[in-house]
Amino acid sequence: MKKIFLILLTLTVVSGCSSWVYKYDIVQGNYLNTRDIDKLRVEMTKEQVKYVLGTPVVSNSFRDDDWHYVYTIRLGKSDEFVKKELIVHFVDGKVNKVTGDFDQPKDFNTPLEG
């Protein structure tokens, strides 16, 4: 009987230490940094945008004029959820504007040299 009580007591004490358990950060989507976003320019082609930012996470199969780059992370230790999104809008296959959680690059309105 003493052994069972000791085992139950040990399990109870150990289960109270669950905050010591390491939880992984869960990262999903396209990680975007300001350095890459600053490379975007008006009138860039879709291939150029794909080279700079990678393939978008979400694109509409029927209307391929808006590319959504979404990045989410759930921090394991605090369960904090962070979501960042960048939407690249195209007109006639060329970048027209950029919207989302990032600032528009300061040189965005200066087209790349042909």
N, C-alpha and C positions, 0 to 999 in steps of 0.2 A: 504494500500500500504506500509506503514511504517513497519507493522508486517511482511509482506512477505520479504521485503528487509532485515530486522533484522534476520529473519530465514535463508535466503540465506547467509548472511554474517557470521552467527554463524556456519553453515555447512561448509563453505569454510575454516574458521579458524580451526575448529576441524579436517577436513580432512588433513590439513597440519601437524597435530600432529601424523601422522601414524607411525613415527619412535618410538613412545612411546608404540606401541602395542607389546605385548610379543609374540614371535614366539618360538615354541617348537623346540628342537633339535630332528632330526629324525635319529634314530639308527636302523640299520638293520644288520642281519647276526650274526656270532659267534664272541663275544668279546674275543679277545685273549690278554693275558698279558704275559710278559716275564717270570714270575714265572712258568706258566704252560708249556710254550714252553721249558724251561730249563729241564723239566722232561722227554722230549723225548730222546730215545736212539735207536741206531741202533739195528736191529733184534727184535724190539717190535712187537707184533701181532696187528692185526687190532682192536681186542677187547680192548687191553691195550691202544691203541691210542684213541679209542672212550671214554674210561674211563677218560683219562687225558684231552682231548680237547673237547669232546662231538661229536655229529653227524655232519659230514661235511655238509656245505650248498650245495655244488655241488659235485656230483660224477657221473661218466659215467656209464650208465646202461650196456653197452656192454663191457667195459674194466674198471674194478674196481681197477686198480693199482695206480691211482692218486686221492687223496682226496684234494679238495680245500676248505679251510677255509677262508671265505671272511667277512670282517667287514667294514661297511661304516657308516659314520655319516655326516649329513648336519647340521651345526650349524645354528640355527634359527636367531640369531641376525646379523651375518655377511654373511650368505649364503655360508660360506666356506665349501668345500666338502673334506672329508678325507677318503681315502680307504687304507686298510691294507689287505694283502693276504698272506697266508701260504699254500704251497702245500707240502703234504706228499706223497712221492713216495714209493711204495711197490714192492718187488720182491719176488715171491712165498709166498705171504701173510705176509711178514715181512718188516719192515721199512728199506729202503735202503738209502734214502737221503731226505733232507728237503730243499726246496727253497722258495723264496718269499721275502717279505719286512722285515723279521726278521732275526737277526743273528743266525747262527747255534749254538746250545748250546755247551759250551766248553767241556762237558763230553759226547757229542753225540756219539762218536766212541767207547765208553766203554759200551759193552752190559750189560743188567741187569743180575744179577746172577740167574741161573736156579734153 
